[in-house]
Amino acid sequence: MKIPKRIEPLVEEGLVDEVICQLMSGKEAMVYVVRCGEAIRCAKVYKEANVRSFHQSIDYTEGRRVKSRRRARAIEKGTRYGRRAQENAWRSVELDSLCRLAAAGVRVPRPYNFFEGVLLMELVTGANGNAAPRLNDLVLTAEQACEYHLTLIKQVVRMLCVGIVHGDLSEYNVLASGDGLVIIDLPQAVDAVANSNAQSMLIRDIDNLTAYFGRFAPELLATDYGREIWPLYQSGKLHPDITLTGRIEHSKKPVNIAGVMRVVNIVLKKEAAWQRHKLEIRE
């Protein structure tokens, strides 16, 4: 097929020899099957920010470090250079996450190169040697659903143990390869320590998986691994080989409504006093 414009620099550099076909088009990237010498790999071409349906959000970018002070200031001011730097940072997060997760034993595609905004990585294949299907393309038995669900819970734990939350995990971001499940699509991955939304994103990721596998094994819908895992992480007790139950103890102690209302009234009074103070200053 004709070489896409964004892949041309990789051909010129000798990183890609041939573009075989388009594999898929997602909300943040186009993926192509390419030949690199004797190896068949895939090239992930990130879409520009103005045409992505998955937009960058402070929910995802909060806490991401920018090494260069100049870049950090430019991003904060929203200059043209800053927007370009922020876009490059968004794209490079996936490479960093893939490297860290692979080192931690999480099954993710192996990255090979990142050049001109294009990520060259392993082409994950199924049992038949073709590109592996996504989970959402499969029909599972109850036994398979329970097995896959447990496998992914363990993978999510490994991810969290190195401080990474996927942030958009679902049946659409997991491939069923010939030798197991592979987690993909990580440009929006968040730092579990620096991002205040990490807890809610982790719980949402796990709830997404539970809802999907619960279609085939309804008993999984009664589990609540996300709310079990996060307190263990916060307390420093989480490790890759931890045994989880999927159950949490809900407090049966009645809510002190009167106490809550007292706090609310105090906050409202302070806010009213602050507003009056601002008016007095203006006058």
C-alpha positions in Angstrom: 0.0 0.0 0.0 1.0 3.7 -0.3 3.2 4.8 2.5 1.3 7.2 4.8 3.0 10.6 5.1 3.7 10.3 8.8 5.6 7.0 8.2 7.7 8.4 5.4 10.5 9.7 7.8 10.8 6.2 9.2 11.3 4.8 5.7 13.9 7.4 5.0 15.8 6.5 8.2 15.7 2.8 7.3 13.5 1.9 10.3 10.6 0.7 8.1 11.0 -1.1 4.8 7.4 -1.6 3.8 3.9 -0.7 4.9 1.8 -3.8 4.5 -1.7 -2.7 5.5 -3.7 -0.6 8.0 -4.5 -2.6 11.1 -7.0 -0.3 12.8 -8.0 3.2 13.4 -8.7 4.2 17.0 -9.7 7.4 18.9 -6.1 8.5 19.3 -4.1 6.7 16.6 -3.9 4.8 13.4 -2.0 1.5 13.5 -0.3 -0.1 10.5 1.4 -3.4 9.9 4.9 -2.8 8.6 8.0 -4.8 7.6 11.3 -3.9 9.3 13.9 -6.0 7.7 12.8 -9.6 8.2 10.5 -8.7 11.1 6.8 -7.8 10.9 5.8 -5.2 13.4 3.2 -2.5 13.8 3.5 1.3 13.6 1.3 3.4 15.8 0.8 6.8 14.3 -0.7 9.2 16.8 -3.4 11.6 15.5 -3.1 15.3 16.0 -4.9 16.7 19.0 -7.5 18.6 16.9 -8.7 15.4 15.2 -8.5 12.9 18.2 -11.8 11.9 19.8 -9.9 11.1 23.0 -8.8 14.6 24.1 -6.1 15.4 26.6 -7.6 16.3 29.9 -6.1 17.6 33.2 -7.6 14.4 34.7 -4.9 12.4 32.8 -2.0 14.9 32.5 -2.1 16.0 36.2 1.2 15.2 37.8 3.2 14.5 34.7 6.7 15.8 35.0 8.3 18.0 32.4 12.1 17.9 32.7 12.8 21.2 30.9 11.8 24.3 32.8 11.4 26.1 29.5 8.9 23.5 28.2 7.0 23.5 31.5 6.6 27.3 31.4 5.6 27.2 27.7 3.0 24.5 28.4 1.6 26.5 31.3 1.3 29.6 29.2 -0.2 27.6 26.3 2.1 29.0 23.6 2.5 27.3 20.2 5.8 25.8 21.4 4.1 24.8 24.6 1.2 23.1 22.8 3.7 21.2 20.6 5.7 20.2 23.7 2.6 19.0 25.5 1.5 16.9 22.4 5.0 15.3 22.2 4.8 14.5 26.0 1.4 12.9 25.5 2.7 10.7 22.8 5.9 9.7 24.6 4.0 8.5 27.7 3.0 5.3 26.0 6.7 4.4 25.2 7.7 5.1 28.8 4.8 3.1 30.2 5.4 0.1 27.9 9.1 0.0 29.0 8.3 0.2 32.7 5.5 -2.3 32.5 7.4 -4.9 30.5 10.3 -4.7 33.0 7.7 -5.3 35.8 6.4 -8.5 34.1 3.2 -7.0 32.7 2.2 -8.4 29.3 2.3 -5.4 26.9 3.5 -5.1 23.3 7.3 -4.8 23.2 8.4 -1.3 22.0 11.2 -1.0 19.5 11.5 2.6 18.5 9.8 6.0 18.7 10.6 8.4 15.9 8.8 11.5 14.7 5.7 10.8 16.7 5.4 7.2 15.5 5.8 4.2 17.8 7.2 1.0 16.4 6.3 -2.0 18.5 5.6 -5.7 18.5 2.7 -7.0 16.4 0.7 -9.1 18.8 -0.6 -12.2 17.0 -3.3 -14.8 17.8 -3.1 -18.5 17.7 -3.5 -18.5 13.9 -0.6 -16.2 13.4 -2.7 -13.2 12.3 -3.2 -10.0 14.3 -4.7 -10.9 17.7 -8.4 -10.1 18.3 -9.6 -7.8 21.0 -11.5 -9.2 23.9 -14.7 -7.5 22.7 -14.5 -9.7 19.6 -14.7 -12.9 21.6 -17.5 -15.1 22.9 -16.3 -16.7 26.2 -17.4 -19.6 28.3 -18.0 -18.8 32.0 -14.8 -20.6 32.9 -12.7 -18.6 30.4 -14.3 -15.3 31.6 -13.3 -16.1 35.2 -9.8 -17.1 34.1 -9.3 -14.0 32.0 -10.8 -11.7 34.7 -8.4 -13.0 37.3 -5.4 -12.7 34.9 -6.2 -9.0 34.2 -6.7 -8.2 37.9 -3.2 -9.6 38.5 -1.9 -7.5 35.7 -3.5 -4.4 37.0 -1.9 -5.1 40.4 1.5 -5.4 38.8 0.9 -2.1 37.0 -0.1 -0.3 40.2 3.0 -1.8 42.0 5.2 0.3 39.6 2.9 3.3 40.0 0.9 3.2 36.8 -2.9 3.2 36.3 -4.1 2.5 32.7 -6.9 5.0 32.9 -8.9 3.7 29.9 -8.8 -0.1 30.4 -11.7 -2.1 29.0 -12.4 -5.1 26.7 -11.4 -2.8 23.8 -7.8 -2.3 25.1 -6.9 -6.0 25.7 -5.7 -8.4 22.9 -6.1 -12.2 23.1 -2.7 -13.4 21.8 -1.7 -16.9 21.1 0.0 -17.1 24.6 -2.3 -15.0 26.8 -3.8 -11.5 27.2 -1.9 -8.4 26.2 -2.8 -4.9 27.5 -2.5 -2.1 24.9 -3.2 1.6 24.4 -1.4 3.5 27.2 -0.9 7.2 26.1 -3.3 8.3 28.8 -1.7 6.2 31.6 -1.5 8.1 34.9 1.0 8.3 37.7 -0.7 6.7 40.7 1.3 8.9 43.2 1.1 12.3 41.4 -2.4 12.2 39.9 -5.3 12.8 42.3 -7.7 11.0 39.9 -5.7 7.7 40.0 -7.9 6.0 42.5 -11.2 6.7 40.6 -9.5 5.7 37.4 -8.2 2.4 38.8 -11.7 1.6 40.2 -13.3 2.5 36.8 -10.8 0.3 34.9 -11.6 -2.7 37.1 -15.3 -2.0 37.0 -15.1 -2.0 33.2 -13.4 -5.4 33.1 -15.8 -6.8 35.7 -18.9 -5.6 33.7 -17.6 -7.2 30.5 -16.6 -10.6 32.0 -19.8 -10.5 34.1 -21.8 -11.0 30.8 -20.4 -14.5 30.6 -19.9 -15.2 34.3 -22.5 -13.2 36.3 -21.0 -14.2 39.6 -18.1 -11.8 38.9 -20.5 -8.9 39.1 -20.5 -9.3 42.9 -16.8 -8.7 43.2 -15.2 -5.3 44.0 -11.4 -5.7 43.4 -10.8 -2.0 42.7 -11.9 -0.9 46.2 -10.0 -3.7 47.7 -6.8 -3.0 45.9 -6.5 0.8 46.4 -6.3 0.8 50.2 -3.7 -2.0 50.0 -1.7 0.2 47.6 -2.0 3.3 49.9 -0.9 1.4 52.9 2.1 -0.1 51.1 0.8 -3.6 51.5 0.2 -4.3 47.8 2.7 -6.6 46.0 2.5 -8.6 42.7 1.8 -11.9 44.4 -0.8 -10.7 46.9 -4.0 -12.9 47.3 -7.2 -10.9 46.8 -10.7 -11.8 47.6 -12.7 -9.3 45.6 -14.7 -8.6 48.7 -14.6 -5.5 50.9 -16.2 -4.8 54.3 -18.7 -2.0 54.1 -19.2 0.0 57.3 -22.6 -0.5 58.9 -22.2 2.4 61.2 -25.0 5.0 60.7 -24.0 8.2 59.1 -23.8 11.2 61.5 -26.0 13.5 59.4 -26.1 16.2 62.1 -22.3 16.3 62.2 -22.0 16.5 58.4 -24.5 19.4 58.3 -22.5 21.2 61.0 -19.4 21.0 58.8 -21.4 22.2 55.8 -22.8 25.1 57.7 -19.4 26.2 58.9 -18.0 26.1 55.4 -21.0 28.1 54.1 -20.6 30.7 56.8 -16.9 31.1 56.0 -17.6 31.4 52.3 -20.3 34.1 53.0 -17.9 36.0 55.3 -15.2 35.9 52.6 -17.6 37.2 50.0 -18.6 40.1 52.3 -14.9 40.9 52.9 -14.3 41.1 49.2 -17.2 43.4 48.7 -15.9 45.7 51.5 -12.5 45.8 49.8 -14.0 46.8 46.5 -16.0 49.6 48.1 
